[in-house]
Amino acid sequence: MPLAPDAAALAALLPGTWRIGATNFPMWLRGDRLRPHFRYDLKTADPLVLDDVVGYTTADGVEKTIVGVDRMRYDGFVWRGAGLLRFVTSRWAVAGVTEDSNILVIRFAKSLLSPAGVDVVVREGSDSLAFRTQVAGLSESLGLTHEEFASLTWLELAD
């Protein structure tokens, strides 16, 4: 397993928009939330805090967002929702990243509202044509177990 990036590396790596290209997370597999993506904005570097906006399109074509804040802890991030979701939290961590910093694996811990899961995301604006091939060739260095890789559903990445 690779070493997870430290807080300084994550502060440089995460800001921007990331599209989910593969997942085993049920929220993205039900068919009612399409073209999921994350946008991270750096709030503070020390301690590392990110504004977090998750976006998707409903089956009816309506754009929706889920807003929260991510705070770095010793073993990853704690997400807390905003507004009506302010009492909802979840834990996640970056399991691995490609050398070019355009693909990363995010591992979510089980929470009260969802099971554990894995998202493989690609940076918005990067070439996603060979995404699946890259992930398959680098799965272990990205921190994916064989079981996790086998459990992934590949989502369409429209450029």
Backbone as a ProteinNet text record, in pm:
[ID]
protein_1_A
[PRIMARY]
MPLAPDAAALAALLPGTWRIGATNFPMWLRGDRLRPHFRYDLKTADPLVLDDVVGYTTADGVEKTIVGVDRMRYDGFVWRGAGLLRFVTSRWAVAGVTEDSNILVIRFAKSLLSPAGVDVVVREGSDSLAFRTQVAGLSESLGLTHEEFASLTWLELAD
[TERTIARY]
83.9	0	89.1	51	128.9	104.4	195.4	175	79.1	-14.3	-107.9	-33.8	-72.9	-8.2	-29	69	55.4	-31.6	-57.7	-148.8	-103	26.9	76.8	56.1	84.4	63.8	-84.5	-171.6	-316.2	-367.7	-312.9	-353.9	-323	-214.9	-179	-254.5	-281.5	-341.6	-491.9	-566.6	-711.6	-790.1	-751.8	-835.5	-859	-985	-1026.3	-1146.2	-1183	-1298.8	-1252.1	-1315	-1282.5	-1409.4	-1401.6	-1515.2	-1497.3	-1606.1	-1599.6	-1604.6	-1500	-1491.6	-1520.8	-1502.4	-1530.5	-1564.9	-1655.4	-1700	-1763.3	-1766	-1849.3	-1943.4	-1955.9	-2036.1	-2182.7	-2273.8	-2413.9	-2481.3	-2441.9	-2502.3	-2492.7	-2386.2	-2364.6	-2410.8	-2456.9	-2491	-2640.6	-2722.2	-2867.4	-2930.8	-2862.3	-2914.9	-2991.7	-3008.2	-3081.5	-2988.1	-2857.1	-2757.9	-2649.9	-2651.8	-2566.3	-2455.5	-2346.5	-2231.7	-2181.5	-2154.6	-2110.2	-1970.5	-1952.7	-1822.6	-1809.6	-1684	-1651.1	-1577	-1595.6	-1511.4	-1459.7	-1327.6	-1263	-1198.9	-1224.4	-1160	-1086.7	-962.4	-881.5	-935.4	-971.4	-1017.8	-900.2	-828.8	-703.9	-607.4	-478.4	-376.8	-328.7	-332.2	-282.3	-366.7	-463	-492	-561.6	-548.1	-605.1	-756.9	-825.1	-970.9	-1011	-1104.4	-1151.4	-1300.7	-1344.9	-1486.3	-1509.2	-1621.8	-1648.4	-1788.3	-1796.8	-1925.9	-1932.2	-2029.4	-2053.8	-2168.7	-2148.9	-2253.5	-2291.6	-2414.6	-2462.5	-2586.1	-2627.7	-2749	-2849.4	-2974.1	-3078.1	-3118.3	-3191.1	-3239.2	-3328.8	-3388.7	-3473.9	-3395	-3261.9	-3177.9	-3158.2	-3195.5	-3179.7	-3042.8	-2968.7	-2839.2	-2861.7	-2795.6	-2806.6	-2667.1	-2659.8	-2532.7	-2552.2	-2446	-2436.9	-2314.3	-2333.2	-2226.2	-2178.7	-2047.6	-1991.1	-1852.2	-1791	-1654.4	-1577	-1454.2	-1364.7	-1253.8	-1232	-1124	-1027.5	-900.6	-797.6	-780.9	-779.9	-747.1	-624	-571.5	-446.8	-457.1	-576.1	-590.1	-674.1	-702.7	-784	-868.8	-982.3	-1070.5	-1199.7	-1257.6	-1393.5	-1476.2	-1577	-1669.8	-1789.1	-1831.7	-1953.9	-2037.8	-2163.4	-2254.8	-2287.4	-2343.7	-2387.6	-2540	-2596.8	-2742.2	-2812.4	-2909.6	-2985.3	-2898.5	-2784.4	-2694.3	-2584.6	-2595.7	-2487.7	-2460.5	-2553.9	-2532.9	-2481.5	-2464.6	-2418	-2267	-2196.5	-2051.7	-2014.8	-1900.3	-1842.4	-1691.5	-1622.1	-1475.9	-1429.1	-1324.8	-1266.9	-1117.4	-1048.7	-904.4	-863.3	-756.4	-696.4	-609.4	-641.5	-566.8	-445.4	-452.1	-341.5	-366.9	-259.3	-266.9	-163.9	-196.1	-100.6	11.8	122.8	238.4	204.2	113.1	76	-32.5	-77	-177.9	-314.1	-344.9	-472.9	-574.8	-532.7	-623.9	-594.6	-700.6	-679.9	-791.9	-761.6	-857.7	-895.6	-1027.2	-1080.1	-1153	-1117.1	-1179.3	-1266.3	-1393.5	-1489.7	-1513.4	-1516.6	-1546.8	-1698.4	-1740.2	-1881.8	-1929.9	-2051.1	-2110.3	-2251.8	-2319.5	-2457.7	-2549.2	-2518.6	-2606.1	-2556.6	-2433.2	-2381.6	-2275.6	-2260.4	-2155.2	-2019.6	-1915.9	-1782.9	-1782.8	-1695.9	-1690.5	-1563.4	-1545.3	-1428.2	-1473.7	-1419.7	-1436.7	-1299.9	-1292.6	-1172.8	-1209.5	-1136.3	-1172.5	-1060.9	-1101.9	-1007.6	-1027.2	-916.6	-920.7	-991.7	-1082.9	-1153	-1050.9	-1071.3	-981.4	-866.5	-844.8	-737.3	-792.8	-704.7	-745.3	-801.9	-927.1	-990	-1011.2	-957.5	-980.1	-920.2	-804.1	-737.4	-753.9	-854.7	-873.1	-877.1	-963.7	-979.6	-850.4	-781.7	-655.2	-549.8	-543.9	-447.5	-475.9	-601.6	-636.3	-606.5	-638.7	-611.7	-462.1	-380.7	-236.6	-172.2	-238.6	-180.8	-260.4	-352.6	-446.5	-376.8	-272.7	-205.4	-134.3	-68.8	-0.2	-99.6	-225.2	-330.1	-397.6	-354.2	-409.2	-533.3	-566.4	-683.3	-645.2	-723.2	-704.5	-762.2	-729.2	-786.1	-937.5	-987	-1132.1	-1199.2	-1137.7	-1195.3	-1197.4	-1086.2	-1081.8	-1191.6	-1207	-1309.3	-1451.1	-1470.2	-1603.6	-1644.1	-1550.5	-1579.9	-1679.1	-1765.9	-1849.5	-1792.5	-1771.7	-1708.6	-1817	-1806.7	-1904.1	-1855.7	-1949.2	-1912.6	-1851.9	-1738.1	-1671.3	-1686.2	-1786.4	-1806.7	-1710.6	-1631.3	-1535.5	-1602.8
-117.8	0	125.1	226	349.2	430.3	520	611.9	721.4	757.5	864.2	997.3	1089.6	1221.4	1292.1	1375	1450.4	1574.1	1650	1764.4	1868.6	1898.3	1998.4	1952.2	1825.4	1771.7	1772.3	1737.4	1738.1	1879.7	1978.1	2117.5	2163.4	2112.8	2147	2061.1	1937	1839.7	1855.6	1868.1	1853.3	1968.4	2095.3	2201.9	2185.8	2208	2192.5	2100.5	2068	1981.8	1844.8	1742.2	1602	1529.7	1453.9	1373.6	1229	1168	1027.6	940.2	860	772.9	627.5	588.9	451.9	456.5	368.6	370.9	238.9	212.7	104.5	161.9	294.3	365.1	367	309.7	296.1	426.7	538.2	667.1	697.4	650.2	678.9	566.3	456.6	339.8	314.6	393.1	372.1	419.8	506.9	556.7	687.3	740.8	866.7	986.4	962.3	1068.8	1044.1	1124.6	1103.3	1208.2	1173.8	1262.1	1327.7	1246.7	1303.1	1362.9	1469.8	1536.1	1606.4	1631.1	1701.8	1829.7	1934.1	2052.5	2084.5	2088.9	2123.8	2261.5	2346.9	2477.8	2487.3	2533.1	2545.4	2659.4	2624.4	2724.4	2769.8	2673.7	2702	2586	2619.3	2516.8	2454.6	2530.7	2479.3	2534.5	2458.2	2319.3	2312.5	2198.1	2180.5	2168.7	2265	2266.6	2299.8	2221.9	2240.4	2265.7	2358.9	2366.2	2256.2	2187.8	2067.8	2079.1	2076.3	2077.2	1954	1868.9	1750.7	1785.5	1764.5	1794.2	1671.4	1670.1	1561.8	1610.7	1533.8	1562.8	1454	1493.2	1393	1328.3	1218.8	1150.9	1243.1	1344.1	1442.1	1559.2	1557.9	1663.5	1783.8	1773.8	1884.3	1874.2	1987.4	1992.5	2007.3	1923	1926.5	1935	1989.1	1994.1	1955.4	1905.2	1875.8	1951.5	2041.2	2129.3	2086.1	2090.7	2056.8	2114.1	2079.3	2121.6	1997.8	1986.6	1875.9	1928.6	1862.5	1899.4	1781.4	1809.3	1705.8	1660.3	1529.8	1467.2	1380.3	1318.4	1242.6	1129.9	1072.9	958.2	988.3	1114.2	1149.9	1271.7	1279.5	1395.2	1355.9	1453.5	1441.4	1544	1496.7	1583.5	1612.3	1736.8	1775.2	1854.6	1815.3	1883.9	2024.2	2101.6	2237.8	2241.5	2345.1	2362.4	2248.3	2189	2078	1956.7	1947.4	1832.5	1861.1	1968.6	2006.9	1904.5	1815.3	1712.3	1580.7	1579.6	1459.4	1469.8	1362.3	1357.3	1227.2	1229.2	1106.4	1122.7	1009.3	1008.6	958	1020.9	977.7	1009.2	941.4	961.2	937.1	1001	975.4	851.4	747.9	622.1	621	695.8	699.6	800.4	838.8	939.1	903.7	933.9	909.5	1012.1	981	1071.9	1208.3	1213.6	1342.2	1415.1	1356.2	1415.3	1434.8	1358.8	1373.4	1265	1159.3	1052.8	1023.5	1012.4	971.7	880.1	804.4	712.4	769.3	778.1	825.4	709	680.3	571.2	632.1	593.4	641.5	534.7	575.8	483.9	468.9	359.5	337.2	446.5	496.6	597.2	553	633.2	600.5	593.4	670.6	678.5	602.3	555.7	489.3	384.5	286.1	186.5	243.4	169.9	206.4	197.9	275.9	274	337.4	325.3	379	452.8	573.8	647.2	663.5	645.2	676.7	799.3	907.9	1034.6	1084.6	1163.8	1222	1373.6	1445.3	1591.8	1645	1739	1804.8	1867.8	1846.7	1904.4	1814.3	1704.3	1612.8	1509.9	1446.5	1347.4	1224.8	1193.1	1079.4	961.3	969.4	861.6	729	731.6	608.8	586.7	650.5	646.4	503.5	419.6	282.9	203.2	218.1	147.7	193.8	323.5	376.6	320.7	323.8	275.7	127	50.2	-94	-120.9	-45.5	-66.3	-16.9	74	135.4	106	10.5	-8.3	-26.7	-107	-127.8	-2.1	70.5	193.1	303.5	290.8	385.5	346.5	234.9	193.8	107.6	60.4	-27	-172.1	-241.9	-386.5	-453.3	-579.2	-653.3	-659.9	-678.9	-686.3	-553.6	-443.1	-311.6	-286.4	-317.1	-296	-376.8	-502.2	-588.4	-538.1	-464.7	-418.4	-287.6	-224.2	-94	-103.5	-5.6	17.3	139.9	130.4	238.3	329.9	457.7	556.7	624.3	674.5	745.7	879.3	907.7	1035.7	1116	1199.4	1282.4	1400.4	1416.2	1529.9	1651.9
0	0	0	-79	-80.5	46.1	73.7	184.1	139.2	224.5	192	193	104.9	105	238.9	278	402.7	379.4	487.2	479.9	378	373	278.5	134.5	108.5	-26.2	-62.9	32.6	6.1	-17.4	52.9	32.9	-108.5	-166.3	-304.1	-405.6	-369.7	-461.3	-479.9	-371.6	-377.1	-437.7	-419.3	-474.7	-624.8	-662.9	-801.5	-809.5	-932.3	-956.4	-1002.2	-946	-972.7	-1015	-1123.6	-1169.8	-1125.1	-1080.7	-1039.3	-1163.8	-1181.7	-1297.9	-1265.8	-1141.3	-1098.8	-950.3	-909.9	-771.2	-732.3	-603	-550.1	-443.6	-442.4	-344.3	-390	-311.9	-354.6	-396.4	-336.4	-369.9	-519.3	-584.1	-725.5	-816.5	-759.8	-841.5	-854.8	-787.3	-791.7	-921.7	-995.7	-1120.9	-1110.1	-989.1	-973.9	-955.2	-946.1	-933.1	-1037.7	-1142.7	-1259	-1265.9	-1335.7	-1356.5	-1227.1	-1125.6	-996.8	-1004.9	-929.8	-922.6	-788	-750.2	-626.7	-663.9	-586.4	-596.6	-456.9	-445.9	-320.3	-334.8	-236.2	-230.3	-97.1	-102.1	18.7	104.9	226.8	323.6	408.4	470.3	541.5	519.2	514.6	493.8	624	732.9	859.9	974.3	1023.2	987	851.6	785	652.5	662.2	601	595.2	452.2	398	260.9	258.8	174.5	141	38.5	48.3	-30.8	-90.4	-222.7	-291.1	-379.9	-353	-434.7	-527.8	-656.5	-752.6	-831.9	-878.9	-965.3	-1037.9	-1137.4	-1213.5	-1182.5	-1155.1	-1130.8	-1263.1	-1254.7	-1374.8	-1457.6	-1393.5	-1461.9	-1519.2	-1503	-1558.4	-1469	-1341.1	-1247.4	-1179.8	-1178.2	-1110.1	-959.8	-880.2	-733.8	-673.6	-552.4	-481	-334.7	-277.7	-135.2	-86.1	9.7	54.8	193.3	213	342.7	359.1	471.4	503.3	545.6	496.3	530.6	619.4	734.3	825.4	835.4	812.7	819.7	963.9	983.3	1110.4	1085	1187.5	1171.8	1069.8	1049.4	959.1	835.5	807.4	692.1	722.4	655.4	670.6	739.7	808.3	859.3	783.1	711.5	639.5	728.6	730.8	800.6	702.2	691.3	601.3	647.5	557.2	587.4	584.1	641.8	639.7	709.9	642.4	700.8	731	665.7	685.5	789	864.9	956.9	1066.3	1091.5	1193.8	1133.9	1002.8	933.7	913.7	948.9	927	857.7	793.9	738.9	738.4	731.1	728.7	593.9	541.6	414.9	413.1	323.2	310.1	165.7	126.5	-4.1	11.1	-65.4	-57.1	-149.3	-258.5	-353.2	-463	-530.5	-636.7	-743.5	-869.3	-977.3	-971.9	-1037.4	-1038	-1094.1	-1193.7	-1253.4	-1174	-1063.9	-973.8	-1039.3	-1144.2	-1213	-1179.8	-1111.7	-1070.2	-923.5	-845.6	-707.7	-661.9	-558.9	-498.4	-362.3	-340.8	-213.6	-147.5	-23.7	52.4	162.5	163.7	262.6	368.1	493.2	602.6	614.7	673.7	701.5	796.3	769.8	858.1	894.6	971.9	1008.2	887.3	782.8	666.3	544.2	546	426.1	461	370.9	391.2	349.7	378.5	330.2	178	115.6	-30.1	-82.2	-213.2	-281.1	-406.4	-426	-551	-614.4	-746.4	-821.8	-904.7	-882.4	-944.5	-1034.9	-1134.7	-1230.1	-1228.3	-1231.8	-1228.5	-1352.6	-1331	-1440.6	-1534.7	-1663.3	-1762.8	-1802.5	-1732	-1771	-1869.4	-1942.5	-2042.3	-1971.6	-2001	-1935.5	-2029.6	-2151.4	-2248.4	-2202.9	-2141.4	-2097.9	-1947.6	-1887.6	-1743.2	-1689.5	-1745.8	-1694.8	-1707.8	-1818.8	-1840.5	-1739.6	-1715.8	-1618.4	-1479.2	-1437.8	-1304.4	-1291.7	-1395.4	-1391.6	-1377.2	-1447.4	-1442	-1313.7	-1246.3	-1126.2	-999	-1005.4	-894.2	-759.3	-753.4	-625.2	-577.3	-668.5	-626	-590.7	-636.6	-599	-467.9	-408.8	-280.2	-289.6	-409.1	-425.3	-401.4	-321.5	-308.2	-432.7	-453.6	-567.3	-555.4	-433.3	-410.5	-442.1	-400.4	-430.2	-580.7	-648.3	-793.6	-862.1	-821.3	-882.1	-853.7	-744.3	-707.2	-775.9	-847.8	-906.7	-1023.1	-1030.1	-1148.3	-1216.8	-1347.1	-1423.3	-1477.1	-1446.2	-1488.7	-1615.4	-1693.8	-1816	-1781	-1840.6	-1820.9	-1949.1	-1954.8	-2074.6	-2068.9	-2172.2	-2177.8	-2233.4
[MASK]
+++++++++++++++++++++++++++++++++++++++++++++++++++++++++++++++++++++++++++++++++++++++++++++++++++++++++++++++++++++++++++++++++++++++++++++++++++++++++++++++

